Amino acid sequence: MRIATWNVNSLSVRLPQVLDWLKANPVDVLGLQELKLTDDKFPYDAFEAEGYHAVTYGQKTYNGVALITRKPADDVVRNIPSHEDVQARVIAGTVETHTGPLRVINCYFVNGQEPGSEKFTYKMKWLGALENWVRGEMQKHPRLIVMGDFNVAPEDRDSFDPVGLKDTIHHTVEERTYFQNMIGLGLTDAYRMFEQPEKSYSWWDYRMLGFQKNRGLRIDHILVSDALKGSVSACTIDRAPRKNKQPSDHAPVIVTLD
């Protein structure tokens, strides 16, 4: 079973690329972030034609998340329960697999802009609410994945310039502590379960030849629960879509479960 996450940075712009990628990489579950469109504008028919179901939580112009699945997702939750928020950032669903039900939580985490700003404060409150909710979800769903654009580079090796970017957004102590708190819930960063190439990133700025110079960050993650950890056989970043004309600034991350 293969599960992927991809911040597409506007599905209306990137839809042909996403469909082409799915044809070449027929994953069982795909979490999309930054749809930047409302649910009524979502191209359900296009995914259905490729053999997929879709559940969405859209928003005009900003944010928006979706779960694209081979089998229908059940027990769908949109946004963090008990956390009032107008931004469409979280969608969760349960899919049946040959080894039992799998809970997938797909998130577009808050960027936060500059540390100390109002948006950074909002980010940290949002992260705390998500952590509390995930803790409860793990008790109900032992086989669980949290994935998406975390907007956090967990370690120095996840940044092209950890010294120059120290204490800036994505690199702050607060954000990295949060990431470790998520790990402390009983989750594992699937990508770091394996030996990976040095300077492996999932996001590159459009500006200043970021991709061409590999000036990137690894901020897109797939975290697996302890019950799934033993079945993880691979986790990779697919750089190929970043080479497309008019690409997303993010690359898909894929985990394989046996």
ABEGO torsion letter per residue (X at the ends): XBBBBBBAGGAAAAAAAAAAAAAABBBABBBBBGAGBBAAABBAAAAAAAGBBBBBBBBBGBEEBBBBBABBBBGBBBEBBGBBBABBABBBBBBBBAAEBBBBBBBBBBAGEBBGBAAAAAAAAAAAAAAAAAAAAAAABABBBBBEBAGBBABAAABABAAAABGBBGABAAAAAAAAAAAAAGBBBAAAABBBBBGBBABBBABGGAAAAGBBBBABBBBBBAAAAAABABBBBBAAAAABBGBBABBBBBBBBX
